[in-house]
Amino acid sequence: MRTTIALFVFLISQALCTIALAAELKLAVTTSFQNSGLSEILLPEIRKDIDLNVQLIVVGTGQALKLGRAGDVDAILVHSRAAEEKFVIEGHATHRREIMYNDFVLVGPSNDPASVAGSNTAAQALSSIATAKSRFVSRGDDSGTHRAEIARWKSANLNPEAFEPEWYRAVGSGMGAALNAASGMNAYILSDRASWLKFKNKGDLKLLFSGDQVLFNQYAYLVINPARYPDVKSELANFLEDWLVSERGQQLIGAYTIGGQTLFTPNAKPR
């Protein structure tokens, strides 16, 4: 009798473990999303609302897409539209769903040696930095922010691969570490607004330029394709997507502020 009861308890505990594992999802997200603090707001509410434990894999966009191509995550939340659309076309994801946006900003020394603050466009601001050869920290990590930075240099007819390392420093790090490097060097840097507002070690840095429409920064959610990667939890990934685009999820995203400033604007649309 005792053996039967012990066996029954063991089977129940194994079943419960299986259920717990089935309710866990791996989501690759950008370092800027993590640095913003938004995950600290959303993840507990996701657990409470839909009983889903989301395990974040925090990497740059390029690495997130590599994890998706290997089938090592169930979904991705990144911000590099051309790369995302290519990812879907290649069949690695079932679709791409826009969730929210913010913008990129140029941060730099408060004395602004390159006179960035007086610029009319992002291209003009970056050209001023290059002309003055003022210190500039680049993520250098193939992230969405890094890709946006490279695109903005090219729009200014400049090639960052030709820049001298004495003033242009590629650190190969996430947003928080790159901001720390810029603070330590008192250098310019391109940051997403959310990470900059959350960042505490600002030192002598201040926001000097923003507002150019080319600095628009869209975040999108991609569900890894189960037809190509049978082990991914696509049903849970779709379940999470439904929550993110719901009135509840979008309201929480839009309500997140620091110092009265909104970090992300929700913009999910019906399919």
C-alpha positions as CSV (number, residue, x, y, z in Angstrom):
1,M,0.0,0.0,0.0
2,R,2.8,2.4,1.0
3,T,4.6,1.6,-2.2
4,T,1.5,2.3,-4.2
5,I,1.1,5.7,-2.5
6,A,4.7,6.5,-3.0
7,L,4.5,5.7,-6.6
8,F,1.3,7.8,-7.0
9,V,3.1,10.8,-5.3
10,F,6.1,10.4,-7.6
11,L,3.9,10.3,-10.7
12,I,2.0,13.4,-9.7
13,S,5.3,15.3,-9.0
14,Q,6.6,14.3,-12.4
15,A,3.5,15.4,-14.0
16,L,3.7,18.8,-12.2
17,C,7.3,19.2,-13.3
18,T,6.3,18.4,-16.9
19,I,3.6,21.1,-16.7
20,A,6.0,23.6,-15.3
21,L,8.5,22.9,-18.1
22,A,5.8,23.2,-20.7
23,A,5.0,26.7,-19.4
24,E,8.5,28.0,-19.9
25,L,9.5,29.9,-23.0
26,K,12.9,31.0,-24.2
27,L,12.8,34.6,-25.7
28,A,15.9,36.2,-27.2
29,V,15.8,40.0,-26.5
30,T,18.1,42.9,-27.2
31,T,20.3,44.3,-24.5
32,S,18.5,47.6,-24.9
33,F,15.2,46.0,-24.0
34,Q,16.7,44.5,-20.9
35,N,18.6,47.7,-20.0
36,S,15.4,49.7,-20.2
37,G,13.9,47.9,-17.2
38,L,10.7,47.1,-19.2
39,S,11.3,43.4,-18.7
40,E,11.0,43.9,-14.9
41,I,7.6,45.3,-15.4
42,L,6.3,42.9,-18.0
43,L,7.6,39.5,-16.9
44,P,5.8,39.3,-13.5
45,E,2.5,40.4,-15.1
46,I,2.9,37.7,-17.8
47,R,3.4,35.1,-15.2
48,K,0.4,36.4,-13.3
49,D,-1.9,36.8,-16.3
50,I,-1.2,33.8,-18.4
51,D,0.9,31.5,-16.2
52,L,3.9,31.7,-18.5
53,N,7.5,31.8,-17.3
54,V,9.6,33.7,-19.9
55,Q,13.3,33.0,-19.8
56,L,15.1,35.9,-21.4
57,I,18.3,35.4,-23.5
58,V,19.8,38.9,-23.5
59,V,22.0,39.5,-26.6
60,G,22.4,41.8,-29.5
61,T,20.0,41.5,-32.5
62,G,22.6,39.7,-34.6
63,Q,23.2,37.1,-32.0
64,A,19.4,36.8,-31.3
65,L,18.9,36.0,-35.0
66,K,21.7,33.4,-34.8
67,L,20.0,31.7,-31.9
68,G,16.8,31.7,-33.9
69,R,18.5,30.1,-36.9
70,A,19.8,27.4,-34.6
71,G,16.3,26.8,-33.1
72,D,17.7,27.5,-29.6
73,V,14.9,30.0,-28.7
74,D,11.2,30.0,-29.2
75,A,10.8,33.6,-30.2
76,I,12.7,36.8,-30.7
77,L,12.1,40.4,-29.8
78,V,14.6,42.7,-31.7
79,H,14.9,45.9,-33.6
80,S,16.4,45.7,-37.0
81,R,13.6,45.6,-39.6
82,A,15.6,44.6,-42.7
83,A,17.3,41.7,-40.9
84,E,13.9,40.6,-39.4
85,E,12.2,40.6,-42.7
86,K,15.0,38.6,-44.3
87,F,14.8,36.1,-41.3
88,V,11.1,35.6,-42.1
89,I,11.6,35.3,-45.9
90,E,14.2,32.6,-45.2
91,G,11.7,30.6,-43.3
92,H,13.2,30.9,-39.8
93,A,10.2,32.6,-38.4
94,T,6.5,32.3,-39.2
95,H,5.9,36.0,-39.2
96,R,7.0,39.4,-37.8
97,R,4.7,41.5,-35.5
98,E,5.5,45.1,-34.5
99,I,5.0,45.6,-30.8
100,M,6.3,49.0,-29.8
101,Y,8.8,51.7,-30.7
102,N,11.0,54.5,-29.3
103,D,13.9,56.4,-30.9
104,F,17.7,56.6,-31.0
105,V,19.4,59.6,-29.5
106,L,22.9,61.0,-29.7
107,V,24.5,61.4,-26.3
108,G,27.8,63.2,-25.6
109,P,29.9,65.4,-23.4
110,S,28.1,68.3,-21.9
111,N,30.5,70.8,-23.5
112,D,29.7,69.3,-26.9
113,P,33.1,69.7,-28.6
114,A,31.7,68.7,-32.0
115,S,28.7,71.1,-31.7
116,V,26.2,68.2,-32.2
117,A,23.4,70.0,-30.4
118,G,23.0,72.6,-33.2
119,S,22.6,70.0,-35.9
120,N,19.4,69.8,-38.1
121,T,19.8,66.1,-39.0
122,A,21.5,63.0,-37.6
123,A,23.7,62.9,-40.7
124,Q,24.9,66.5,-39.9
125,A,25.5,65.6,-36.3
126,L,27.6,62.6,-37.1
127,S,29.5,64.5,-39.8
128,S,30.4,67.1,-37.2
129,I,31.7,64.4,-34.9
130,A,33.8,62.8,-37.7
131,T,35.2,66.2,-38.7
132,A,36.2,67.1,-35.2
133,K,37.4,63.6,-34.6
134,S,35.7,63.7,-31.2
135,R,35.7,60.5,-29.2
136,F,32.8,58.2,-30.2
137,V,31.9,54.8,-28.7
138,S,30.3,52.3,-31.0
139,R,28.5,49.1,-29.8
140,G,30.5,47.2,-32.4
141,D,28.4,44.0,-31.7
142,D,26.1,43.6,-34.7
143,S,23.2,44.6,-32.5
144,G,20.2,46.5,-33.8
145,T,21.6,49.7,-32.3
146,H,25.0,49.0,-34.0
147,R,23.4,48.4,-37.3
148,A,21.4,51.6,-37.0
149,E,24.6,53.5,-36.2
150,I,26.4,52.1,-39.2
151,A,23.5,53.0,-41.4
152,R,23.5,56.6,-40.2
153,W,27.2,57.0,-40.8
154,K,26.7,55.7,-44.4
155,S,23.8,58.1,-44.8
156,A,26.3,60.9,-44.0
157,N,28.6,59.4,-46.7
158,L,31.0,58.3,-44.1
159,N,32.6,54.8,-43.7
160,P,33.2,53.9,-40.0
161,E,35.6,51.1,-41.0
162,A,38.0,53.8,-42.1
163,F,37.8,55.8,-38.8
164,E,40.9,56.0,-36.7
165,P,40.7,54.0,-33.5
166,E,42.2,57.0,-31.6
167,W,38.7,58.6,-31.6
168,Y,36.3,55.9,-32.8
169,R,36.1,53.0,-30.3
170,A,34.1,49.8,-31.1
171,V,33.7,48.1,-27.8
172,G,31.8,44.9,-28.8
173,S,29.4,45.2,-25.9
174,G,25.8,45.6,-25.0
175,M,24.1,49.0,-24.5
176,G,24.7,49.3,-20.8
177,A,28.4,48.5,-21.1
178,A,28.8,50.8,-24.1
179,L,27.2,53.6,-22.2
180,N,29.5,53.0,-19.3
181,A,32.5,53.1,-21.7
182,A,31.2,56.4,-23.2
183,S,30.8,57.8,-19.7
184,G,34.3,56.8,-18.8
185,M,35.8,58.3,-21.9
186,N,33.4,61.3,-22.0
187,A,32.6,60.3,-25.6
188,Y,29.7,60.5,-27.9
189,I,27.4,57.5,-28.4
190,L,24.2,56.5,-30.2
191,S,21.8,55.0,-27.7
192,D,18.2,54.0,-27.7
193,R,16.2,56.5,-25.6
194,A,15.0,53.9,-23.1
195,S,18.5,52.7,-22.2
196,W,19.7,56.3,-21.8
197,L,16.9,57.3,-19.5
198,K,17.4,54.1,-17.3
199,F,21.2,54.5,-17.3
200,K,22.5,55.9,-14.0
201,N,26.2,56.4,-14.5
202,K,25.8,59.4,-16.9
203,G,28.8,61.3,-15.6
204,D,29.3,64.4,-17.8
205,L,27.2,63.0,-20.6
206,K,23.9,64.5,-21.7
207,L,21.4,64.0,-24.5
208,L,22.5,66.4,-27.3
209,F,20.5,65.4,-30.4
210,S,17.2,63.6,-31.2
211,G,14.1,64.0,-33.3
212,D,15.3,63.1,-36.8
213,Q,12.8,60.6,-38.3
214,V,15.7,58.4,-39.4
215,L,16.3,57.6,-35.7
216,F,12.9,55.9,-35.4
217,N,13.4,52.6,-33.5
218,Q,10.8,49.8,-34.0
219,Y,10.8,46.6,-32.0
220,A,9.2,43.5,-33.4
221,Y,8.3,40.0,-32.2
222,L,9.2,36.9,-34.3
223,V,7.9,33.4,-33.6
224,I,10.4,30.7,-34.6
225,N,9.0,28.4,-37.3
226,P,8.1,25.0,-35.9
227,A,8.0,23.5,-39.5
228,R,11.8,24.0,-39.6
229,Y,12.5,23.7,-35.9
230,P,10.1,21.0,-34.5
231,D,11.3,21.4,-30.9
232,V,10.4,25.0,-30.5
233,K,7.3,25.9,-28.4
234,S,5.5,27.8,-31.1
235,E,2.1,27.6,-29.3
236,L,3.5,29.3,-26.2
237,A,5.3,31.8,-28.4
238,N,2.0,32.7,-30.1
239,F,0.3,32.8,-26.7
240,L,2.9,35.3,-25.5
241,E,2.4,37.4,-28.7
242,D,-1.3,37.5,-28.0
243,W,-0.6,38.9,-24.6
244,L,1.9,41.5,-25.8
245,V,-0.5,42.9,-28.4
246,S,-3.5,42.7,-26.1
247,E,-5.0,45.8,-24.5
248,R,-3.4,44.7,-21.2
249,G,0.1,44.2,-22.6
250,Q,0.1,47.4,-24.7
251,Q,-1.2,49.5,-21.8
252,L,1.6,48.2,-19.5
253,I,4.2,49.0,-22.2
254,G,2.9,52.5,-22.7
255,A,2.6,53.2,-19.0
256,Y,6.2,52.5,-18.3
257,T,8.0,55.9,-17.6
258,I,11.1,57.2,-15.9
259,G,11.1,60.7,-14.6
260,G,7.8,61.3,-16.3
261,Q,9.2,60.3,-19.7
262,T,7.7,57.4,-21.7
263,L,10.3,54.9,-22.7
264,F,8.2,52.9,-25.3
265,T,5.2,53.7,-27.4
266,P,3.0,50.6,-28.1
267,N,1.9,50.3,-31.8
268,A,0.8,46.7,-32.3
269,K,-1.8,46.3,-35.1
270,P,-4.4,43.6,-35.7
271,R,-3.3,40.9,-38.1
